[in-house]
């Protein structure tokens, strides 16, 4: 594990081992906060920041932490980081802070955070750990935002509503009206809609992977046939 | 196996110190951040409060900062306001805690007279849980504005009580206890004058009921509500504290 390739970390976090689509970790906030893009972005950024900072800190102290207390110390690192982020959001992104509500402090219990701290940062150098946190957090965040896009368009007919909560006053007019008022699909913003949308995303990814696998085996079969024929 | 089982005292002490040390560092960092953000958080809490209050008052109808005038409401049960949990014994703390809990009234002053009062009111008849409103009523008993401050109604149906979704809530402006009459204070389906929403009657019915209830309350306590406070300490009592809002949002 000493020489990690950043390329591999990127692929793992964003695609192969995506926290939202493959590991299916952190479902609770993912379902609850993905009803609009802005909410999803807010939580995605907070989670990503938590993962980067926690991974970095955990990796930095990994030689001093004894195995007996490793988990408690790591949980404490994550909890401190989340509390600090929560305070900062309360101070500087107050409206969004209230929208995210309980799901902000609950990032502490998001399994994906402690999974990366314990599974990666505890055994790797600081820089790769920071990068792993960034990529895993981004993988989680991308799924969250994609869900937000799908659900907000279908359910509210808009995109980027309330963008000023995240981007400040200049974003007041960013809201795009995509569907007319009569065409709102209410189910999309209700809890079942979240599960369905995530199911569709997972199915799409699986389908894509399977097709690629089939293509790859077909290719290698041809190669095998070519290599095998002269021996016969 | 023997080595693993042997209790090495110094090892335990070092481990404990390690855990303790990291706790101290963690707590220290959190405390520093809290100290650094305290003022800013208090400011944004005040700004949110002032925004809500101003939204239900006629602009320019007052010359004070209503957010500084928090006062304990008489007979809060009539507005369905919950008591403080946990109860607070220190009288100086009650107003602060009540302000944080959103169960106090505010006064909009003009030339030393109370021009309007702003009250919270809660209805238990929402479609999914309580709906919390904030209402402004002027001296003559007319509604100056209503806003929903907390609701869990069905998105797309019941949430039309929010001004961002529908102008419905502005229909209460300038109404009063006798305009419309008692029978009129209901949704049209129930023989009243206020629109319900297609597909959602329960939510608007609850809101109409709550506003009517608040107007009855203002009528009953008019003298007390519209008398300017004599004790100036009420102005200084309200220093906003850092609040933690941990309400689980809908879905």
Boltz contact constraints between the chains, C-beta under 6 A:
constraints:
  - contact:
      token1: [A, 66]
      token2: [B, 15]
      max_distance: 6.0
  - contact:
      token1: [A, 68]
      token2: [B, 15]
      max_distance: 6.0
  - contact:
      token1: [A, 69]
      token2: [B, 15]
      max_distance: 6.0
  - contact:
      token1: [A, 69]
      token2: [B, 19]
      max_distance: 6.0
  - contact:
      token1: [A, 73]
      token2: [B, 22]
      max_distance: 6.0
  - contact:
      token1: [A, 76]
      token2: [B, 22]
      max_distance: 6.0
  - contact:
      token1: [A, 76]
      token2: [B, 26]
      max_distance: 6.0
  - contact:
      token1: [A, 80]
      token2: [B, 26]
      max_distance: 6.0
  - contact:
      token1: [A, 80]
      token2: [B, 29]
      max_distance: 6.0
  - contact:
      token1: [A, 80]
      token2: [B, 30]
      max_distance: 6.0
  - contact:
      token1: [A, 83]
      token2: [B, 30]
      max_distance: 6.0
  - contact:
      token1: [A, 84]
      token2: [B, 33]
      max_distance: 6.0
  - contact:
      token1: [A, 87]
      token2: [B, 33]
      max_distance: 6.0
  - contact:
      token1: [A, 87]
      token2: [B, 34]
      max_distance: 6.0
  - contact:
      token1: [A, 87]
      token2: [B, 37]
      max_distance: 6.0
  - contact:
      token1: [A, 90]
      token2: [B, 41]
      max_distance: 6.0
  - contact:
      token1: [A, 91]
      token2: [B, 37]
      max_distance: 6.0
  - contact:
      token1: [A, 91]
      token2: [B, 40]
      max_distance: 6.0
  - contact:
      token1: [A, 91]
      token2: [B, 41]
      max_distance: 6.0
  - contact:
      token1: [A, 94]
      token2: [B, 44]
      max_distance: 6.0
  - contact:
      token1: [A, 98]
      token2: [B, 245]
      max_distance: 6.0
  - contact:
      token1: [A, 101]
      token2: [B, 247]
      max_distance: 6.0
  - contact:
      token1: [A, 101]
      token2: [B, 249]
      max_distance: 6.0
  - contact:
      token1: [A, 102]
      token2: [B, 246]
      max_distance: 6.0
  - contact:
      token1: [A, 102]
      token2: [B, 248]
      max_distance: 6.0
  - contact:
      token1: [A, 184]
      token2: [B, 156]
      max_distance: 6.0
  - contact:
      token1: [A, 186]
      token2: [B, 156]
      max_distance: 6.0
  - contact:
      token1: [A, 189]
      token2: [B, 155]
      max_distance: 6.0
  - contact:
      token1: [A, 191]
      token2: [B, 251]
      max_distance: 6.0
